[in-house]
Amino acid sequence: MNNQLPRTLIIATNTPAPELAAAVRDGKHQRVDYLELATRFGSRYIDYGIVRANPMLQQLEEWLRMDLRLARQVVQLARRERYQAVISLSERVGIPLALVLPRNVRHLVIFHHGMSAHKLRLIKGLGLQRRWDVAAAISQAEADGMRQALKMPAERVVALHTPVDTHFYRPQPVTPPASVVQSLGLSHRDYPTLIQAMRQLPHIPCHLRVGSSWMSGKAGHENETLPANISLQPFVPPDRLRDCYLESRIVVVPIKASTQWSAGCTSVQAAQAMGRPVIATRRPGLSEYVIECKTALLVEPGNAEQMVAAIATLWDNPDRAETMGQAGRQLMEERFTIDQWLAKVEELVQWMVTKPKPTLSLIMSG
């Protein structure tokens, strides 16, 4: 550990997972950002396990999509244990913390939905942009959009692409036959467009593996009549998920046109890390996680005909698909490893503790 690192508290917006660290050690789960940050900074992380029960506040939090109780607990902990910096791994806690975190505690918040019109209005209305030392978006497109919308200096709004554990997700020397098109995930998925496309490709088997470790809800396929070549598959843990990628000749990540520009990025990263070619919806943030025509084919939102053409192209050209998969693996190793991400977060924290706190004049001059 670097002894010069500031005393830093890591805030994870998830429920406690007591067996997670053991699963990572045993090779059954990919490395996890908040566990790695806590080790990197020689500090601790907190999650919803520290939150006190309050049914009324919980209902309000679900409506606002903000973690008010967690923010309150963080403030108490930061004061009591004299933390110098806080890393909020989501705006769910980063936004309310901007209102209550002591001004002498530096704050880095990672935005996963930075172009939400509702959030931007709230931030501007309360002037929260001058309370964060660094706001990190998970794509350059979103960082640019936030900087313009909030009139923040470029140095205080940065791109911090999500990482992938390229050791956990990696090609295997002996693999099962890659015999299906596969689509995985839940967040902002456009499964109806994929289903429409697969109806026109009845000779190609397709697995829909709908689910998420981080969220619940409907995925859009529930009211669709599935053609015979599509089968619903259960959500599986990460060690089994690797096998699912290996079974896939093509991984398709269909995304809705919404303000969540980088939805689907983790699925795209894992697929490429496993050496699989990707077909994804063209979105401003998600597009930064691939190299178009080299590691992935991109289609316009809701365009089933383009999706048909893309799937048929890669299915009928296995050599091209294999070359794209190899290029995707190389891309993940070169730009998106979790160790590169950790180094970037450390750099941002080191930078922000040496700079003056942002003021209204600094914001407006940006």
Phi and psi in degrees as a GROMACS rama.xvg file:
@    title "Ramachandran Plot"
@    xaxis  label "Phi"
@    yaxis  label "Psi"
@TYPE xy
-75.4362  116.664  ASN-2
-68.6405  -14.4481  ASN-3
-86.2894  -4.30149  GLN-4
-69.3142  139.962  LEU-5
-67.9818  157.353  PRO-6
-69.3006  112.597  ARG-7
-125.811  133.574  THR-8
-102.785  130.196  LEU-9
-101.031  129.766  ILE-10
-115.704  113.784  ILE-11
-102.656  132.712  ALA-12
-98.8333  72.4627  THR-13
-154.831  165.692  ASN-14
-75.822  153.947  THR-15
-58.9511  140.568  PRO-16
-130.205  83.3301  ALA-17
-60.2137  -27.9181  PRO-18
-93.195  2.33059  GLU-19
-66.3455  -46.2875  LEU-20
-60.0363  -39.9251  ALA-21
-65.3582  -39.3438  ALA-22
-63.8132  -39.0263  ALA-23
-63.8494  -46.2926  VAL-24
-60.8992  -35.3084  ARG-25
-83.9309  1.08072  ASP-26
76.7882  18.1828  GLY-27
-98.7118  -4.66217  LYS-28
-147.703  144.948  HIS-29
-66.9093  158.34  GLN-30
-59.2212  145.848  ARG-31
-115.254  135.042  VAL-32
-54.7248  -48.8942  ASP-33
-71.7515  -31.874  TYR-34
-66.355  -42.4145  LEU-35
-67.3267  -39.1946  GLU-36
-65.5705  -41.3679  LEU-37
-60.4428  -40.5952  ALA-38
-67.4194  -44.219  THR-39
-59.8281  -42.0619  ARG-40
-92.7967  1.70743  PHE-41
57.9793  39.0583  GLY-42
-128.667  -150.034  SER-43
-133.192  161.867  ARG-44
-119.247  156.13  TYR-45
-128.405  154.36  ILE-46
-139.802  -159.959  ASP-47
-66.3697  -9.15805  TYR-48
-64.9065  -18.991  GLY-49
-89.3153  -7.84005  ILE-50
-80.4119  136.413  VAL-51
-84.3129  141.429  ARG-52
-64.1703  135.215  ALA-53
-161.835  92.5164  ASN-54
-55.865  -39.0813  PRO-55
-66.7348  -44.8343  MET-56
-65.9817  -34.3237  LEU-57
-63.4386  -40.58  GLN-58
-63.5929  -41.502  GLN-59
-63.5884  -40.7032  LEU-60
-63.5359  -40.1676  GLU-61
-64.7113  -37.5594  GLU-62
-69.373  -42.8823  TRP-63
-80.7655  -20.9788  LEU-64
58.4594  46.3274  ARG-65
-140.42  145.513  MET-66
-98.7119  81.7099  ASP-67
-69.052  -43.5153  LEU-68
-66.095  -40.5807  ARG-69
-63.2479  -41.1689  LEU-70
-60.2219  -41.7489  ALA-71
-63.7793  -41.144  ARG-72
-67.1845  -36.5875  GLN-73
-62.4151  -43.6344  VAL-74
-59.9761  -45.5191  VAL-75
-62.1299  -42.5668  GLN-76
-68.28  -41.9879  LEU-77
-61.7116  -39.6524  ALA-78
-70.9536  -44.7675  ARG-79
-67.3722  -39.155  ARG-80
-103.631  5.86234  GLU-81
56.7401  52.4756  ARG-82
-72.8268  143.834  TYR-83
-90.9075  -26.4438  GLN-84
-146.518  153.556  ALA-85
-129.789  135.935  VAL-86
-112.101  113.079  ILE-87
-93.0732  118.257  SER-88
-81.9539  3.77798  LEU-89
-157.194  151.688  SER-90
-69.0568  -14.8141  GLU-91
-55.0828  -39.3719  ARG-92
-100.92  -27.1192  VAL-93
-65.0339  -34.2679  GLY-94
-69.96  -53.9964  ILE-95
-63.7099  -31.6269  PRO-96
-63.9961  -30.9097  LEU-97
-59.1062  -26.0069  ALA-98
-83.5022  -26.2881  LEU-99
-124.838  -12.7573  VAL-100
-68.2151  134.434  LEU-101
-54.2846  142.209  PRO-102
-65.8196  -22.446  ARG-103
-82.4788  -4.90168  ASN-104
-96.8492  121.204  VAL-105
-76.3945  148.889  ARG-106
-136.964  120.411  HIS-107
-109.927  124.978  LEU-108
-121.937  132.892  VAL-109
-99.6176  120.902  ILE-110
-95.3844  127.935  PHE-111
-100.911  -14.286  HIS-112
-142.222  57.8612  HIS-113
-70.3202  -19.3014  GLY-114
-99.135  15.8848  MET-115
-61.9156  123.07  SER-116
-61.1709  -38.7199  ALA-117
-61.6895  -45.6938  HIS-118
-66.7369  -41.1787  LYS-119
-63.0983  -39.8626  LEU-120
-63.9668  -42.8525  ARG-121
-63.713  -44.7688  LEU-122
-62.1266  -46.6363  ILE-123
-66.1321  -40.1353  LYS-124
-64.2305  -34.9475  GLY-125
-97.8437  -3.1189  LEU-126
66.7196  31.8071  GLY-127
-70.4701  -21.778  LEU-128
-62.3955  -20.6675  GLN-129
-93.3533  5.93693  ARG-130
-99.2761  -18.3918  ARG-131
-91.5168  141.306  TRP-132
-78.9131  -41.5825  ASP-133
-142.095  130.683  VAL-134
-109.394  122.755  ALA-135
-111.826  124.486  ALA-136
-99.5329  156.87  ALA-137
-90.7162  16.405  ILE-138
-155.575  157.399  SER-139
-67.6735  -35.8017  GLN-140
-59.5859  -43.588  ALA-141
-71.5289  -36.2505  GLU-142
-61.808  -43.7764  ALA-143
-63.7916  -41.9062  ASP-144
-65.0703  -42.5756  GLY-145
-65.6056  -41.9348  MET-146
-61.3969  -42.5245  ARG-147
-69.2075  -44.7217  GLN-148
-67.1248  -35.7254  ALA-149
-101.209  -1.75176  LEU-150
53.2237  49.307  LYS-151
-100.844  149.969  MET-152
-61.7308  145.267  PRO-153
-58.0537  -34.8049  ALA-154
-69.7121  -15.7232  GLU-155
-104.626  -0.341294  ARG-156
-128.86  111.434  VAL-157
-126.937  160.777  VAL-158
-90.0781  132.299  ALA-159
-136.863  84.7787  LEU-160
-61.1174  144.526  HIS-161
-64.7367  150.478  THR-162
-98.0151  170.646  PRO-163
-134.637  142.777  VAL-164
-82.6144  96.485  ASP-165
-76.5277  -8.35098  THR-166
-82.5147  -42.1774  HIS-167
-69.7597  -48.6189  PHE-168
-96.051  102.276  TYR-169
-152.564  153.608  ARG-170
-60.6475  151.537  PRO-171
-112.59  144.443  GLN-172
-64.5985  -33.9621  PRO-173
-118.774  119.053  VAL-174
-127.445  154.655  THR-175
-69.2063  162.196  PRO-176
-58.0921  130.126  PRO-177
-81.6066  99.8273  ALA-178
-125.05  4.65784  SER-179
-139.312  158.473  VAL-180
-85.6438  136.243  VAL-181
-131.796  141.188  GLN-182
-131.971  131.848  SER-183
-130.017  157.157  LEU-184
107.648  -179.81  GLY-185
-137.688  -43.0856  LEU-186
-62.3645  118.85  SER-187
56.4372  28.045  HIS-188
-73.8495  145.176  ARG-189
-110.672  67.4318  ASP-190
-67.0935  -31.4849  TYR-191
-57.1644  -37.5863  PRO-192
-67.8584  -40.5896  THR-193
-63.7125  -42.2635  LEU-194
-61.6371  -42.5694  ILE-195
-60.1667  -40.244  GLN-196
-66.6387  -43.0446  ALA-197
-68.2804  -23.7191  MET-198
-61.2713  -28.8069  ARG-199
-89.2479  -0.606899  GLN-200
-127.629  60.1379  LEU-201
-63.9462  -16.8586  PRO-202
-85.3711  -5.13153  HIS-203
-108.401  117.683  ILE-204
-73.9424  142.923  PRO-205
-134.994  133.094  CYS-206
-107.646  129.126  HIS-207
-102.338  117.83  LEU-208
-116.152  87.7564  ARG-209
-91.76  126.453  VAL-210
162.291  172.109  GLY-211
-158.586  146.61  SER-212
-80.3938  -12.7195  SER-213
-115.938  -14.5085  TRP-214
-149.798  165.941  MET-215
-130.906  171.497  SER-216
133.363  -177.453  GLY-217
-86.6516  152.277  LYS-218
-107.325  -6.80701  ALA-219
100.733  -11.0858  GLY-220
-90.8666  -9.79592  HIS-221
-62.2325  -32.2958  GLU-222
-97.5112  8.129  ASN-223
-94.6397  144.994  GLU-224
-88.7064  116.03  THR-225
-80.0864  134.891  LEU-226
-69.551  167.729  PRO-227
-63.9128  -24.5406  ALA-228
-86.4982  0.811698  ASN-229
-110.438  130.731  ILE-230
-126.737  139.158  SER-231
-81.0835  131.456  LEU-232
-118.036  153.508  GLN-233
-73.9764  152.892  PRO-234
-69.0343  137.693  PHE-235
-129.176  158.574  VAL-236
-70.0295  165.397  PRO-237
-57.2236  -38.4998  PRO-238
-66.1144  -32.8764  ASP-239
-77.852  -30.4457  ARG-240
-60.9583  -34.5711  LEU-241
-58.6259  -41.0008  ARG-242
-63.5541  -36.3356  ASP-243
-63.0066  -41.1328  CYS-244
-63.9557  -41.0974  TYR-245
-64.0844  -30.3884  LEU-246
-76.8002  -7.82434  GLU-247
-94.7832  125.727  SER-248
-76.4677  -31.0684  ARG-249
-143.61  140.261  ILE-250
-110.434  124.991  VAL-251
-110.104  130.427  VAL-252
-123.218  87.3593  VAL-253
-85.594  127.97  PRO-254
-124.924  142.624  ILE-255
-71.0056  154.385  LYS-256
-81.1583  101.124  ALA-257
-140.826  -175.068  SER-258
-83.8484  -0.521134  THR-259
-92.0072  85.4198  GLN-260
-69.1491  -25.0684  TRP-261
-106.905  13.6689  SER-262
-54.1225  137.36  ALA-263
92.0542  -2.25913  GLY-264
-64.7874  -36.5878  CYS-265
-68.3055  -36.4314  THR-266
-66.2193  -41.4482  SER-267
-62.7007  -41.277  VAL-268
-66.8076  -46.7987  GLN-269
-61.6373  -42.1537  ALA-270
-60.8988  -46.8339  ALA-271
-66.3941  -39.6513  GLN-272
-60.9856  -31.5448  ALA-273
-82.0732  1.20299  MET-274
79.9278  28.8576  GLY-275
-109.258  139.538  ARG-276
-70.7491  149.938  PRO-277
-121.556  142.709  VAL-278
-119.401  125.561  ILE-279
-139.329  162.083  ALA-280
-76.9384  137.75  THR-281
-73.126  108.694  ARG-282
-130.166  148.933  ARG-283
-56.7721  -37.4301  PRO-284
-86.3959  -46.7306  GLY-285
-59.4484  -34.0159  LEU-286
-61.0162  -22.7179  SER-287
-75.517  -11.0156  GLU-288
-94.8409  3.57147  TYR-289
-137.393  168.873  VAL-290
-113.947  111.832  ILE-291
-59.1176  134.585  GLU-292
72.4872  -10.6455  CYS-293
-103.896  -46.204  LYS-294
-114.044  -13.222  THR-295
-157.728  156.326  ALA-296
-107.255  134.796  LEU-297
-111.549  139.632  LEU-298
-123.978  155.942  VAL-299
-72.3437  150.126  GLU-300
-55.621  131.915  PRO-301
72.5231  8.19839  GLY-302
-95.8122  94.0514  ASN-303
-66.8662  -34.3694  ALA-304
-65.6928  -41.4654  GLU-305
-63.6827  -37.3132  GLN-306
-66.9444  -40.7788  MET-307
-56.4711  -48.4631  VAL-308
-63.3542  -41.219  ALA-309
-66.585  -45.0694  ALA-310
-63.7819  -45.8341  ILE-311
-62.1141  -39.7822  ALA-312
-59.2615  -48.4721  THR-313
-76.3273  -34.8179  LEU-314
-65.1821  -38.6488  TRP-315
-85.5989  -6.32268  ASP-316
-128.894  73.9521  ASN-317
-60.7627  -31.3356  PRO-318
-65.7715  -42.4227  ASP-319
-64.3244  -41.6168  ARG-320
-60.5243  -42.095  ALA-321
-66.2074  -40.8905  GLU-322
-63.0504  -42.1189  THR-323
-63.4899  -40.3432  MET-324
-61.8422  -42.0224  GLY-325
-64.3967  -39.5554  GLN-326
-66.5158  -35.9753  ALA-327
-64.3679  -41.7012  GLY-328
-60.055  -44.6474  ARG-329
-61.9  -41.5483  GLN-330
-60.3394  -45.238  LEU-331
-63.4994  -40.2336  MET-332
-67.0134  -33.9226  GLU-333
-82.3829  -30.6375  GLU-334
-125.766  -19.1219  ARG-335
-128.581  20.0617  PHE-336
-71.6014  156.216  THR-337
-67.3405  -28.876  ILE-338
-69.26  -37.0272  ASP-339
-63.9409  -40.3471  GLN-340
-63.5339  -45.3721  TRP-341
-60.5933  -41.6922  LEU-342
-63.5746  -37.8201  ALA-343
-67.6457  -41.7103  LYS-344
-63.1188  -44.0511  VAL-345
-59.4514  -42.504  GLU-346
-60.5599  -42.81  GLU-347
-65.0427  -41.7774  LEU-348
-65.9441  -43.9993  VAL-349
-59.6802  -40.1257  GLN-350
-66.4335  -46.542  TRP-351
-69.9519  -27.8918  MET-352
-76.4342  -10.7379  VAL-353
-99.729  -7.56829  THR-354
-102.728  153.936  LYS-355
-62.7511  150.755  PRO-356
-60.806  141.781  LYS-357
-63.5457  142.938  PRO-358
-123.598  172.927  THR-359
-60.0915  -38.6351  LEU-360
-65.4288  -38.1472  SER-361
-65.7039  -39.5689  LEU-362
-63.3718  -49.7492  ILE-363
-68.0486  -30.7496  MET-364
-74.0201  -17.0894  SER-365
